[in-house]
Amino acid sequence: MTTDPLSQPKALIERVYAYVAYRIGEGAEAEDVTSEVFERALRYRASFDRSKGQPLTWLLGIAARCIQDLPRQAASYDEVPDVTDRFDLESEVVGRLSVAALVSKLHERERELVALRYGADLTARQIAEVLDMKTNAVEVALHRIIERLRVDVARTDAADRIVEPRLRASSSVS
């Protein structure tokens, strides 16, 4: 008996969109890619084999191929998203943009691991299933990537603390 891999569409759409948005950024393009994923999934759902994995991992594999099919574009982190809130979000937005810029400089495989872990919110075991890796290899790779990002973020923060007072001083001299 074959069960429909798309039997819980809302939850699957949210997870696939989160993964895609983590890889290419939120917005219309991520929505388009997510739609393409489900169009392909519907077209080829007869080929889904539960013995080879869960529906989510199957859909994320399709999403990865859809992302690879996109024309290559350099990610732009120059624009701060339009966000209004009662809290001061400047430092949070700057921090996210800094991390996003650092993630964009990772190798493709590393970006894929980060997107699957933090975008799609998969466990190391699920990531291993998607990428055909051993679970401990995924855990080690993610640990190394996160440690490297922490060092890079700390380095960037230290540089900003040195440069920013100089910028303020030079702009007030005018």
Secondary structure, 3 states (H helix, E strand, C coil): CCCCCCCCHHHHHHHHHHHHHHHHCCCHHHHHHHHHHHHHHHHCHHHCCHHHCCHHHHHHHHHHHHHHHCCCCCCCCCCCCCCCCCCCCHHHHHHHHHHHHHHHCCCHHHHHHHHHHHHCCCCHHHHHHHHCCCHHHHHHHHHHHHHHHHHHHHHHHHHHHHHHHHHHHHHHHC
